Amino acid sequence: MLKLRSLLSKDSLPHGELQFPIRYKLLLITSVVLLVSMSGIIFLASYFFRKDSEVRVKENNIKINEILSLKVKSDLHSIKQDVHITASAILRNPTSANAIAKELFEEDQNFLLIGAYDVSLEPKFEALNDEFLQKYDYQKSEVKGLLRNIQPKLKKSFGGTTVIWNASPHFRHPILCLSFPLSESKDTHTILVTLVKLDSLLDAFQTSGPVETFLVSEDGSVLAHPDAKVVLSGINLNDLPIVERMKKSTVDNGQFRYESKDGVSHLGSFKKLGLGGVGVVSQVRESKIFEEVNNIQKRNVYILIVSLALSFIVVYVFAKSLSTPILKLVDASEEIRRGNYHIELHATSHDEIGTLTKSFVSMGRGLEEREKLKDSFGRFVNQDIAELAAKGKLSIGGQRKYCTIFFSDIRSFTAISEKLQPEEVVEFLNQYMTEMVKCVQETGGTVDKFIGDAIMATWGALRDSKQHAKSTVEAALRMRDKLIEFNKGRGTVKKPIIQIGCGINTGYVIAGQIGSSDKMEYTVIGDSVNLASRVESLNKETHTDILITETTYQEVKSDYHVLSMGEIELKGKSKAQKVYAVLGRKTDPNYPKNLSELQKLVGITVVKKGKK
């Protein structure tokens, strides 16, 4: 029983003291599982989708670069071929130069100029498209001034290379300058130069979608771009990482991830044309690539929030239906801990909790019956003995204990009983015993037995105590005070005044269960017990109410006033025993100072010799 109460007091708390109720545990566990699982799914799906999108963009960039590079290369070769055929015809027949050039200009109105120049960049012939000049309001002097300014660039073609340069900043339209040797021989003395409008190239770079594609010359300037303004401005992109990588690359294509100056991440790729150091570059912002991935993530997060909310509601309702009966069981366990075993619980389900509820109610009833039995048993034996018996810790046998034994007896009980009816004797004895037993229990003593009107009690036998002698004397003094109060209003035949004698001795005894396995009695036996009984009977001779032996006196002499009654011969003892009458506590200023005051206090009348 004590173990059960201890467990309940530690582990069973009322609602207000629960640190983390089960319904919140269920909510937390479900939320964590759902959050982790869905977050994992969202993360993995987004991760693989992101990777897939990245791969697709890279593949798309490469395809775009391949297609555009073929287109640009084809257009440039076509321009070179047209210029080469026209220039060769003019050089063979200089007198027909204007007619031949006019034929080219009429066939392709995008040509502004074609010319052939020697190593000193003096023109062998130079033809301008007059219709082009008139249509776009250009002057011949503008074109010739441009050619003078770019002579250092044009001289590279004498080394056998093709020079492609953006001449747009010098005009109001995107125009490309192309120079290349007349022959493929490294030691060439004639180069061909043309200025051609970039409409066809610009159209090729008008791609849709997030990918931005442009054509870059060897010096990093933009030759073609989806935005014509960029071409007209002649922007140089050498500081763009993808252009820098292309210029340094030993292979004709590549791709990588980089950040621009403004911190924007891009996926870029390049493809070299193998003509004049020109390359096609494609780049796309990662934010655009992964925009749909991010949108999916957002939608998934919204779905997660909705799912969590719905799961919260469902789990809360379920947890409430689960935890409500459990909380009732918690309250019931608290009631049992307080000693209220009669609990009203009804199973509301047919699951394990319903079974537990029924078992709990059955346990409460069993505990209630056991408590009643223990309480009833405790009325016949000491409560401590009843507790040990309930635990099955009492067995036949005993052990040597140093304790204090107490005996008390009502004076002239036989004469009092003769004047009362048996029912009246039992009634007054019960009233008297109730008050006396309280004094024993309040001081930690154990009532050993009732012998008619006599009480036998022990201190330090059943429960160890270092001050068992002091507690025993204290109990006797409390009995004296209670008896004085009890006798107030008494003095008739029906309610006679009660006087008692108490004997106290301290010594070694054998304490334990005496009897058979079927019927046992917890008691103490030994010479110390007999001596306490003999000392109690001496109160009649000494006209006292409380007598203690020498051993008890040595234990309590610093706490109580006593009066030596000398050495007295006792039956069964070969040696006279020192006996002391207890006057009172040393802390009590009103204690009896001598034997006469003591006798007056407790109402002892000294009978002279010869009178009974």
C-alpha positions in Angstrom: 0.0 0.0 0.0 2.7 2.5 0.9 4.6 1.5 -2.2 1.5 2.2 -4.3 1.0 5.5 -2.7 4.6 6.4 -3.2 4.4 5.6 -6.9 1.1 7.5 -7.3 2.5 10.5 -5.5 5.5 10.6 -7.8 4.1 9.8 -11.1 0.4 10.7 -11.0 -0.4 14.4 -11.0 -3.7 16.3 -11.5 -4.5 18.1 -14.7 -2.8 21.4 -13.7 0.5 19.8 -12.8 0.9 17.7 -16.0 4.1 18.9 -17.7 3.3 17.7 -21.2 -0.2 16.1 -21.7 -0.6 13.2 -24.0 -2.7 15.1 -26.5 0.1 17.5 -27.1 2.6 14.7 -27.4 0.4 13.2 -30.1 0.1 16.6 -31.8 3.8 17.1 -31.6 4.7 13.6 -32.8 2.2 13.7 -35.7 3.3 17.2 -36.7 7.0 16.3 -36.6 6.5 13.1 -38.6 4.3 14.9 -41.2 6.6 17.9 -41.3 9.8 15.8 -41.7 8.2 13.4 -44.3 6.6 16.1 -46.4 9.6 18.4 -46.1 11.8 15.6 -47.2 9.6 14.8 -50.2 9.4 18.5 -51.1 13.2 18.8 -50.8 14.0 15.7 -52.8 11.4 16.6 -55.5 12.7 20.2 -55.7 16.3 19.0 -55.7 15.8 16.5 -58.6 13.5 18.9 -60.5 16.2 21.6 -60.1 18.9 19.3 -61.3 16.7 18.2 -64.2 15.9 21.8 -65.1 19.6 22.7 -64.9 20.6 19.8 -67.2 17.8 20.7 -69.7 18.9 24.4 -69.7 22.5 23.4 -70.3 21.5 21.1 -73.1 19.3 23.8 -74.5 22.1 26.3 -74.4 24.5 24.0 -76.2 21.9 23.3 -78.9 21.1 27.0 -79.3 24.8 27.7 -79.6 25.4 25.0 -82.1 22.5 26.1 -84.3 23.4 29.8 -84.1 27.0 29.2 -84.7 26.2 27.2 -87.8 23.8 30.0 -88.9 26.3 32.8 -88.2 29.2 30.8 -89.8 27.1 30.1 -92.8 26.1 33.8 -93.2 29.7 35.0 -92.8 30.9 32.5 -95.3 28.2 33.6 -97.6 29.2 37.2 -97.2 32.8 36.4 -97.7 32.0 34.3 -100.8 29.9 37.1 -102.3 32.5 39.7 -101.6 35.3 37.4 -102.9 33.5 36.6 -106.1 32.7 40.3 -106.7 36.2 41.5 -105.8 37.9 38.9 -108.0 35.7 39.9 -111.0 36.5 43.6 -110.4 40.2 43.0 -110.1 40.2 41.0 -113.4 38.2 43.7 -115.1 38.8 47.0 -113.4 37.0 49.0 -116.1 33.7 47.3 -115.1 34.1 47.8 -111.4 31.1 50.0 -110.9 28.8 47.8 -112.9 30.0 44.6 -111.1 29.6 46.3 -107.7 26.2 47.7 -108.6 25.1 44.2 -109.5 26.1 43.0 -106.0 24.4 46.0 -104.3 21.2 45.4 -106.2 21.2 41.7 -105.3 21.8 42.3 -101.6 21.0 45.8 -100.4 22.6 45.2 -97.0 26.1 45.8 -98.4 27.4 49.3 -97.8 30.9 48.9 -99.1 33.3 46.4 -100.7 36.9 47.1 -101.4 40.3 45.6 -102.1 43.4 47.1 -100.4 47.1 46.6 -100.7 49.6 46.3 -97.8 49.7 50.1 -97.5 45.9 50.0 -97.3 45.6 51.9 -100.5 42.5 50.9 -102.3 42.9 48.8 -105.4 39.2 49.5 -105.8 36.5 50.7 -103.4 32.8 50.6 -104.2 30.1 52.2 -102.1 26.4 51.5 -102.2 24.9 54.9 -103.2 21.3 53.8 -102.6 22.3 52.6 -99.1 23.9 56.0 -98.4 20.9 57.9 -99.6 18.4 55.6 -97.9 20.0 55.9 -94.5 21.4 59.4 -95.0 25.1 58.6 -94.7 28.0 60.4 -96.2 30.9 58.9 -98.1 33.3 60.8 -95.9 31.8 59.0 -92.8 32.6 55.6 -94.4 36.1 56.6 -95.5 36.8 58.2 -92.1 35.8 54.9 -90.4 38.2 52.9 -92.7 41.1 55.2 -91.8 40.4 54.7 -88.1 40.3 50.9 -88.2 43.4 50.5 -90.4 45.3 48.8 -87.4 42.6 46.2 -87.2 42.5 45.6 -90.9 46.2 45.0 -91.1 45.7 41.7 -89.2 44.1 40.2 -92.3 47.4 40.4 -94.1 48.5 37.7 -91.8 45.9 35.4 -93.2 43.2 35.8 -90.6 39.7 37.1 -90.8 38.9 40.2 -88.9 35.3 40.8 -87.8 34.5 44.0 -86.1 31.4 45.9 -84.9 31.2 49.2 -86.8 27.7 50.0 -85.5 28.8 52.7 -83.0 30.0 54.8 -86.0 26.6 54.6 -87.6 23.0 54.7 -86.7 22.4 51.1 -87.7 24.0 47.8 -86.8 26.8 47.3 -89.3 29.5 44.7 -89.4 33.0 45.2 -90.7 34.5 42.1 -92.3 38.1 41.9 -93.7 39.9 38.8 -95.0 42.7 38.0 -97.4 42.0 37.7 -101.0 43.8 34.4 -101.2 44.3 31.8 -98.5 48.1 32.1 -98.8 49.8 33.3 -95.7 51.9 35.8 -97.7 49.0 37.8 -99.1 49.3 41.3 -100.5 45.6 42.1 -100.9 42.8 42.0 -98.4 39.1 42.4 -99.0 36.9 44.7 -96.8 33.2 44.9 -96.6 30.6 46.8 -94.5 27.4 45.0 -94.3 24.1 45.6 -92.4 23.4 43.0 -89.7 19.7 42.5 -90.1 19.9 38.8 -90.9 22.2 38.2 -88.0 20.1 40.1 -85.5 17.0 38.2 -86.6 18.8 34.9 -85.8 19.5 36.1 -82.2 15.9 37.1 -81.5 15.3 34.0 -79.4 12.3 33.6 -77.1 12.3 32.3 -73.6 14.7 33.1 -70.7 17.9 32.3 -72.6 19.9 35.3 -73.8 22.2 34.7 -76.8 24.7 37.0 -78.4 27.6 37.1 -80.7 31.0 38.3 -79.4 34.0 39.3 -81.4 37.6 38.5 -80.6 38.1 41.7 -78.7 35.0 41.1 -76.6 32.7 43.6 -78.3 29.1 42.5 -79.1 28.4 41.8 -82.8 24.9 40.6 -82.5 22.4 40.7 -79.6 18.6 40.4 -79.2 18.6 44.1 -78.2 19.8 46.2 -81.2 20.7 49.0 -78.8 23.4 46.9 -77.3 24.9 46.3 -80.7 24.7 50.1 -81.5 26.4 51.0 -78.3 29.4 48.7 -79.0 29.5 47.4 -75.5 32.6 45.3 -74.6 31.9 42.2 -72.5 35.4 41.2 -71.6 34.5 41.5 -67.9 31.7 38.9 -68.3 33.0 35.6 -66.9 31.6 33.5 -69.7 33.3 35.7 -72.3 36.5 35.6 -70.4 36.3 31.8 -70.2 35.6 31.5 -73.9 38.6 33.6 -74.8 40.9 31.6 -72.6 39.5 28.2 -73.5 41.5 25.9 -75.7 38.4 24.0 -76.8 35.7 25.4 -79.0 32.8 25.0 -76.6 32.1 24.9 -72.8 29.6 25.8 -70.1 29.7 26.7 -66.4 27.9 28.5 -63.6 29.0 32.0 -62.7 27.9 35.2 -61.0 27.8 38.6 -62.7 29.0 41.8 -61.1 25.6 42.5 -59.7 25.7 39.1 -57.9 23.1 37.4 -60.2 23.9 33.7 -60.8 23.8 32.5 -64.4 24.3 29.3 -66.3 26.3 30.1 -69.4 27.8 28.3 -72.4 29.8 29.3 -75.5 30.6 28.0 -78.9 33.6 29.3 -81.0 32.9 29.7 -84.7 36.6 29.1 -85.7 36.3 32.3 -87.8 37.9 35.6 -86.7 37.8 34.6 -83.0 34.1 35.1 -83.0 31.9 33.0 -80.6 28.3 32.5 -79.8 27.5 33.0 -76.0 24.2 31.9 -74.3 23.4 32.7 -70.7 20.3 32.4 -68.5 19.6 33.6 -65.1 19.2 30.8 -62.5 16.2 32.7 -61.0 14.4 32.3 -64.3 15.5 28.7 -64.7 14.3 27.7 -61.2 11.3 30.1 -61.2 8.9 27.2 -61.7 10.8 25.1 -59.2 10.4 27.8 -56.7 6.7 28.1 -57.5 6.3 24.4 -57.0 8.1 24.7 -53.7 5.8 27.4 -52.6 2.7 25.4 -53.6 4.1 22.4 -51.8 4.7 24.6 -48.7 1.1 25.8 -48.9 0.0 22.2 -49.2 2.2 21.3 -46.2 0.6 24.1 -44.1 -2.9 23.0 -45.0 -2.0 19.3 -44.3 -0.5 20.3 -41.0 -3.6 22.3 -40.1 -6.0 19.4 -41.1 -3.8 16.9 -39.3 -3.8 19.2 -36.2 -7.6 19.2 -36.2 -7.9 15.4 -36.8 -5.2 14.5 -34.3 -6.5 16.9 -31.7 -9.9 15.4 -31.9 -8.5 11.9 -31.7 -6.0 12.8 -29.0 -8.8 14.4 -27.0 -11.0 11.3 -27.3 -7.9 9.3 -26.2 -6.6 11.6 -23.5 -9.9 12.5 -21.8 -10.4 9.0 -20.3 -6.7 9.0 -19.4 -7.0 12.3 -17.6 -9.9 10.9 -15.7 -7.7 8.0 -14.7 -5.1 10.5 -13.6 -7.7 12.3 -11.5 -8.8 8.9 -10.1 -5.2 8.0 -9.3 -4.8 11.3 -7.4 -8.0 10.5 -5.4 -6.5 7.1 -4.6 -3.3 8.8 -3.5 -5.3 10.9 -1.2 -6.9 7.8 0.3 -10.3 8.1 -1.5 -10.6 4.6 -3.0 -14.3 4.9 -4.0 -14.0 6.3 -7.5 -16.8 6.7 -10.1 -15.4 5.8 -13.6 -17.2 4.3 -16.6 -15.5 2.8 -19.6 -16.5 4.7 -22.7 -14.7 2.5 -25.2 -14.0 -1.1 -25.9 -10.2 -0.7 -26.4 -7.2 -1.0 -24.1 -8.2 2.2 -22.3 -11.7 0.9 -21.7 -10.1 -2.3 -20.2 -7.7 -0.2 -18.2 -10.6 1.9 -16.8 -12.5 -1.2 -15.7 -9.3 -2.6 -14.1 -8.6 0.7 -12.4 -12.2 0.8 -10.9 -11.7 -2.8 -9.8 -8.4 -2.0 -8.3 -9.9 1.0 -6.4 -12.6 -1.2 -5.0 -10.0 -3.8 -3.9 -7.9 -1.1 -2.3 -11.0 0.2 -0.5 -11.8 -3.2 0.8 -8.2 -3.7 1.8 -8.1 -0.3 3.6 -11.3 -1.2 5.4 -9.8 -4.5 6.4 -6.6 -2.9 7.5 -8.5 -0.2 9.4 -10.6 -2.9 11.1 -7.5 -5.0 11.8 -5.8 -1.9 13.2 -8.5 -1.6 15.8 -7.5 -4.9 17.2 -3.8 -4.6 16.8 -1.4 -1.7 16.4 -1.6 0.2 13.1 2.1 -0.4 12.4 1.6 -4.1 13.0 -1.4 -4.1 10.7 0.7 -2.3 8.0 3.4 -5.0 8.3 0.8 -7.7 8.2 -0.7 -6.3 5.1 2.7 -6.4 3.4 3.3 -9.9 4.6 6.4 -8.9 6.5 5.5 -10.5 9.8 6.8 -14.0 10.5 7.3 -16.2 13.5 10.4 -15.4 15.5 11.9 -12.4 17.2 15.0 -10.3 17.6 16.8 -8.7 20.5 15.8 -5.1 21.0 16.8 -2.4 23.5 13.6 -0.6 24.3 11.3 0.8 27.0 8.3 -1.1 28.3 5.3 0.5 29.9 2.5 -0.9 32.1 -0.5 0.9 33.5 -3.4 -0.3 35.6 -6.6 1.3 37.0 -6.6 1.3 40.8 -9.5 -0.5 42.5 -11.0 -1.6 39.2 -12.7 -4.6 40.7 -14.5 -2.5 43.3 -15.6 0.0 40.6 -16.9 -2.8 38.3 -19.0 -4.3 41.1 -21.0 -1.1 41.3 -21.6 -0.8 37.5 -23.5 -2.8 34.9 -21.3 -4.7 32.4 -22.4 -2.3 29.6 -21.4 0.7 31.7 -18.0 -0.8 32.5 -17.3 -1.4 28.8 -18.4 2.2 28.0 -16.2 3.9 30.6 -13.3 1.6 29.8 -13.6 2.5 26.1 -13.6 6.3 26.9 -10.6 5.8 29.2 -8.6 3.6 26.8 -9.3 6.0 23.9 -7.6 8.9 25.8 -4.7 6.8 27.0 -4.0 5.2 23.7 -3.8 8.6 22.1 -1.0 9.5 24.4 0.9 6.3 23.4 0.4 7.0 19.7 1.3 10.7 19.9 4.7 9.8 21.4 5.5 7.1 18.9 4.7 4.1 21.1 3.0 0.8 20.2 0.2 -0.6 22.3 1.2 -4.2 22.8 -2.0 -5.4 24.4 -4.9 -4.7 26.7 -5.0 -6.9 29.8 -8.5 -6.1 31.2 -8.1 -2.6 32.5 -4.3 -2.7 32.1 -2.4 -1.3 29.1 1.0 -2.7 27.9 2.9 -0.6 25.5 6.5 -0.4 24.1 8.7 2.3 22.6 11.6 1.3 20.3 10.6 -2.3 19.8 8.6 -2.2 16.6 10.1 1.1 15.4 13.7 2.0 16.3 14.0 5.2 18.3 17.0 6.8 20.1 14.8 8.5 22.7 12.4 5.7 23.5 12.8 6.1 27.3 12.1 9.9 27.1 9.1 9.2 24.9 7.7 6.7 27.3 7.9 9.0 30.3 6.4 11.8 28.2 3.5 9.5 27.3 3.0 8.7 31.1 2.9 12.4 32.0 0.4 13.1 29.2 -1.7 10.2 30.6 -1.6 12.0 34.0 -2.8 15.3 32.4 -5.5 13.5 30.4 -6.7 11.6 33.5 -7.0 14.8 35.5 -9.1 16.3 32.8 -11.0 13.0 32.4 -12.0 13.0 36.1 -13.4 16.5 36.0 -17.2 16.2 36.7 -16.8 12.6 37.9 -17.1 11.4 41.5 -20.4 9.5 41.5 -21.1 5.8 41.7 -21.9 5.7 37.9 -18.9 8.0 37.1 -16.2 7.1 39.6 -12.9 9.0 39.7 -10.2 7.0 38.0 -6.7 6.6 39.3 -3.9 4.7 37.6 -0.4 3.5 38.3 2.3 3.4 35.6 5.5 1.3 35.6 8.3 2.0 33.2 11.5 0.0 32.6 14.2 0.2 29.9 16.2 -2.9 28.9 16.7 -5.7 26.4 13.8 -7.8 25.2 12.9 -10.3 22.5 10.5 -8.6 20.1 8.6 -10.4 17.4 5.8 -12.7 16.5 4.9 -15.2 19.2 2.5 -18.0 18.4 1.8 -20.5 15.6 1.6 -20.1 11.9 -2.2 -19.9 12.2 -2.4 -17.4 15.0 0.4 -15.1 16.0 0.7 -12.1 18.3 3.4 -9.4 18.1 4.8 -8.8 21.6 7.9 -8.4 23.7 9.1 -10.9 26.3 12.0 -11.0 28.7 13.0 -10.0 32.2 12.8 -6.3 31.4 9.1 -6.8 30.7 8.5 -8.6 34.0 10.4 -5.8 35.9 8.2 -3.1 34.3 5.1 -5.0 35.4 6.4 -5.4 39.0 7.3 -1.7 39.1 3.8 -0.8 38.1 2.3 -2.7 41.0 4.7 -0.8 43.4 2.6 2.4 42.9 0.1 1.0 45.5 2.8 0.9 48.2 4.5 4.1 47.3 1.3 6.1 46.8 2.5 7.3 43.4 1.2 7.2 39.8 4.4 6.9 37.7 7.4 4.8 38.7 10.6 4.2 36.6 13.5 1.9 37.1 17.2 2.8 37.4 17.9 2.1 33.7 15.1 4.4 32.6 16.2 7.1 35.1 19.7 7.1 33.6 18.1 7.8 30.2 15.8 10.7 31.3 17.4 12.3 34.3 18.3 15.4 32.4 14.8 16.0 31.2 12.5 15.2 34.2 12.3 15.8 37.9 12.2 12.5 39.8 12.0 11.4 43.4 14.0 8.4 44.6 11.9 5.8 46.4 14.9 3.9 47.5 15.7 0.3 46.8 12.8 -2.0 47.0 12.6 -5.8 47.0 10.6 -7.2 44.1 9.1 -10.6 43.6 11.3 -12.7 41.3 14.3 -10.4 41.7 17.2 -11.5 43.9 18.5 -8.0 44.2 16.6 -4.9 45.4 15.8 -2.4 42.6 16.1 1.3 42.7 12.8 3.0 41.8 12.0 6.6 41.1 8.7 8.5 41.1 8.3 10.9 38.2 7.3 14.4 39.4 7.2 16.3 36.2 9.1 17.9 33.3 12.0 20.2 34.0 10.5 22.6 31.5 7.3 22.8 33.6 7.6 25.5 36.4 4.4 24.2 38.0 5.6 20.6 38.5 5.0 18.9 41.9 7.9 19.7 44.1 7.5 16.7 46.4 5.5 13.6 47.0 2.7 15.3 48.8 2.1 17.8 46.0 2.1 14.9 43.5 -0.5 13.0 45.5 -2.6 16.1 45.8 -2.3 16.7 42.1 -3.4 13.3 41.0 -5.9 12.7 43.9 -4.1 9.9 45.7 -5.3 9.5 49.3 -2.8 7.9 51.6 -4.6 5.3 53.8 -3.2 5.0 57.3 -2.1 1.6 58.5 -4.9 -0.6 59.8 -7.4 0.8 57.3 -8.2 -0.5 54.0 
